[in-house]
Amino acid sequence: MSRIRRGGYWNKIAIVDLSKKLVKYLELNDSICGKFIGGIGLGAKLLIDNTPPGIGPFSLENLIIYTVEPVEGLVLPSAARMAAVFKSPLTGFFGESLCGGYIGTELAKASLDAIIVSGQSPDPVYLLIQDGTVEN
C-alpha cells in the first residue's frame, strides 16, 4: 500500500465512465470523511452530489457507487462491508446493497475508498483494480 491511510480512508476515488472508456481519479476531501462515515454514508453523499435531480433509475446518468468502510481490511468480524449505492428502481430515490467477503478488502488494499461507475458499454467489459489504479 503506497498511500498513507488517514482516519481509515485512503482519500482516493476512481471514476469510471464505461461509455467513454475513461478512468479518472478524485481526491476525497477530509471533511467529507468525517461527516459521512462508512460505505453507505459516503456512497449516499457521492450519489447526491454527482447525479442530477429527476433522473430515472435506469438512466445512463445514474451511477453505481461501490464504497468500502473505514475499517475494511482489519480483523473485525462482520464490521467490514462493501456497499453498492444507486438510485433505486423500487423507490425512485436511494438504494443500497451490502456484501461481505474479500472484495471490499481487496478494494481497500488497492488504496481506493470508492469506485463511481457511469455510462454503458456496447460490449462486455471488466475493471482491473490493481495497485491503486483501475483499468477497463
Secondary structure, DSSP 8 states (H G I E B T S, - for coil): --S--BTTB--EEEEEETTTTEEEEEE--HHHHHHS-HHHHHHHHHHHHHS-TT--TTSTT--EEEEE-TTTTSS-TTT--EEEEE--TTTSS-EEEEE-SSHHHHHHHTT-SEEEEES--SS----EEETTEEE-
